[in-house]
Amino acid sequence: MSAKQKSQLVQGYEVVIGFETHAQLSTQSKIFSRAPTAFGAEPNTQACAVDLALPGTLPVMNKGAVERAIELGLAVGAHIAEESIFARKNYFYPDLPKGYQISQFEIPVVQGGEVSFFVGDEKKTVRLVRAHLEEDAGKSLHEDFIGQSGIDLNRAGTPLLEIVTEPDIRSSDEAVAYAKELHKIVTWIGICDGNMQEGSFRCDANVSVRKPGDDLGTRREIKNLNSFKFMQQAIDYEVRWQIEQIEDGHAIQQATVLFDPDSGETRAMRTKEDAADYRYFPDPDLPPLVIGRDWVARVQSEMTELPRIMAARFVADYGLPEYDASTLTQSKAMAAYFEAAAKACGQAKLVSNWVMGEVSRRLNAGEVGIEQAPVSAAQLAAMIGRIADNTISNSAAKQVFDALWTEGGEVDALIETKGLKQMNDSGALEAIIDEVLAANPKNVEEFRAGNSKALNGLVGPIMKASKGKANPAQVNELLLKKLQG
């Protein structure tokens, strides 16, 4: 076991996590009816006879939902089944008017695939088992202050794509990184709006612990995690709780649990069902879903450039490290910002450093997206161009960037008005160096005696005498030349 693997152990236990994510597909109508899917409508105003399972109604497959499933499969490198089957998942719940949910079981539409992401600077890959189409249930509304409950069937029949992973995740950090990457993929290709607060992107984490080398432990499923922050808190608490139970001699019981953000704890909702409890059988009202290769090819031809393809292109075309390329493709807007600046100034790595560093820091502080950045890609490119041609130093560039961010303006004009242009006149610089050497004979003597650190005691006064305008690289070059001569 590697050092990194050992560091992921919690009190001597290995954490094992698998994910099930429900992505609400961005169709205008439901998966088996023409009823609308808009969020926030008055209760029970967007449920038609098909959604209510009234006698004589029959489901009709939404072509747009199928195409969005194909897009996800292509984005994660999965196999698109040429023929898949819909099944009835039978269970009783007040917000499920049919008494069953139409889903896919034995033969899903998307099979396999993988999602890669970074945790820090370490690349991880999670294997996908499947992604299958299904309909959402309604929603139970509880008014505790009047002691009543109601049912809103607006969500009933809303198209979902359930994306299931292998149990490849080993920490809450990996879980959050995976969820963020999947969220990026589905929003990037436009199959889901990713709104976690509205329930468009809901994650369930199956968590278990075991001693390294043992069989998989008993899992407990944390349902409906609707923020990345709560996801991490819920998994961390659940891991600690399971370890405490095992250490106290108790067996873990398979269960479905909910996370309470107020208490920071998970609590059992019900014992976890197995597939046999749902009595799956093929839905007699829906024929097999047949997807021809020509259909897949057409969908693929109409898709936007995928983030993993774009990241690979950034590595190949701009010579970026893989980590940089992955970070810059976290959103279409950030990727476009980087590429526009890189093309304008021809300094891709410098642009990457600034976008990942100062630009991102300020965006995060202001809690805004790069679309709202007050410094445009063209302005950033112009400033970086002035760093590259030695017009300004890195420290001066920070002053220019701050002015651009807070005041706006034009790069060259700001450099002039603030007096930030570097001194590149070697004659003037040599005169300053001569004065500093004459004033600091002890440092000169120590350097020539072999103390390389004495150089710092000379560079500082030179930069001060030049009012910070001297080119540091030129200072070092001329200073060493004089000292060694």
Buried (B, 14 or more C-beta within 10 A) or exposed (E): EEEEEEEBBBEEBBBBBBBBBBBBBBBEBBBBBEBBBEBEEEBBEBBBEBBBBEEEBEBEBBEBBBBBBBBBBBBBBBEBBBEBBBBBBBEEEEBBBBEBBBBBBEBBBBBBBBBBBBBEEEEBEBEBBBBBBBBBBBBEEEEEEEEEEEBBBBBBBBBBBBBBBEBBBBBBBBBBBBBBBBBBBBBBBEBBBBEBEEBBBBBBBBBBBBEEEEEEBBBBBBBBBBBBEBBBBBBBBBBEBBBEBBEEEEEBEBBBBBBEEEEEBBEEEEEBEEEEEBEBEBBEEBEEBEBEEEBBEEBBEEBEEBBBEBBBBBBEEBEBEBBBBBBBBBBBEBBBBBBBBBEBBEBBEBBBBBBBEBBBEBBEEEEEEBEEBEBBBEBBBBBBBBBEEEBBBEEBBEBBBBBBBEEEEEBBEBBEEEEBBBBBEEEEBBEBBEEBBEEBEEBBEBBEEEEEEBBEBBBEBBBEBBEBBBBBEBBBEBBEEEBEE
